Amino acid sequence: MNPILNLPKATSNIQQAKSDIDEFGFCLIDNALEPAVVDAALKRLIEQAAAEMDQGAAFEDGGPKQQWGAFKDGKGRLRQQAYTAAAGGVNQRVWMLVNKGQIFCQILFNESVRAVVDHVLGEDYLLSSYSANIAKPGGVAMNLHTDQWWMPHPTNRGPSPVPVGSITRERPNLAGEDPPAMIAPCVCVNVMWMLNDFSAENGGTRFVPGSHLRGHPPGPMDNDETVSAEGVAGTAMVFDGRLWHGTGANISSENRYGLLSTFCGPQFRPQENFTIGARSELLAEASPGLLALLGFKVWSGYGRVESPVAEYVMQDERSLGELRE
Ligand SMILES: O=C(O)CCC(=O)C(=O)O
């Protein structure tokens, strides 16, 4: 960490962690994962990643011509880009970890980390995505971004500059003034679980401390200095969805293994569609807490199939359909 900025250090003091995320947009939790949990998760991840690679199902990005998130061109057309090593990808993403090992589900219920997520998001929230990013040697720095680029900003009484359905990664809804008088609240929180030591050399997540309060995502004119998330295996970096961040370039000779679990408010659409994609064997054994995170718990009547007072929905539940007497 950059010593001049006096940035937060890894801590086991949860009050300190809460105050760090409020002030700097991130906190580092010391020993969030015990060594045995780190070992089990790393072993499962390496095995899964190798099998996805063998079966031609690997998703690889992070190469010089392979920036994640650039799904559309300047005219709003979907780019049919292949996320493979053959097309220039270097890093490997492993998606939908809830289906890929019980150890990954266990990690989601880590008390220290969840206390910080609860502090920022409140009592009810969803898992938005749960993936691994294996940053490999040769991977380039990811474009800085926020994890809530889709969030409408507070606006004046006139029409919104960008209607909500027209917001895209390339066309965020901005407040108009800089700095804006009002900013959007934090509506998602990301957790980077370090499964091996993270450093500036091996692609530790780079970010701009305090940028969560800027009120806009990074634009082409913003060239703030970044710092790298560094920590020993087992450390968790919990960060505000508004923080400007991205994977660092990996200039070392080793892989960097990180799990990313993003949580969002219950009124937002998760990145991964767990209500369709969660496997039935997972759901058969899932606790009410896991079902709630995966979106099977009805929230204030939202997410239901029929009755707004149902507590949970089932994966194969269907509405009554056309009925006649
Ligand atoms: O891998 C990292 O360090 C961060 C990844 C990230 O920012 C993303 O996937 O949006």
The ligand as an ORCA input file, in Angstrom:
! r2SCAN-3c Opt
* xyz 0 1
  O      -9.794     -9.506    -10.480
  C      -9.795     -8.411     -9.926
  O      -8.871     -8.011     -9.250
  C     -10.980     -7.496    -10.079
  C     -11.956     -7.975    -11.103
  C     -13.001     -6.964    -11.411
  O     -12.898     -5.810    -11.093
  C     -14.184     -7.375    -12.141
  O     -14.302     -8.532    -12.539
  O     -15.098     -6.527    -12.331
*
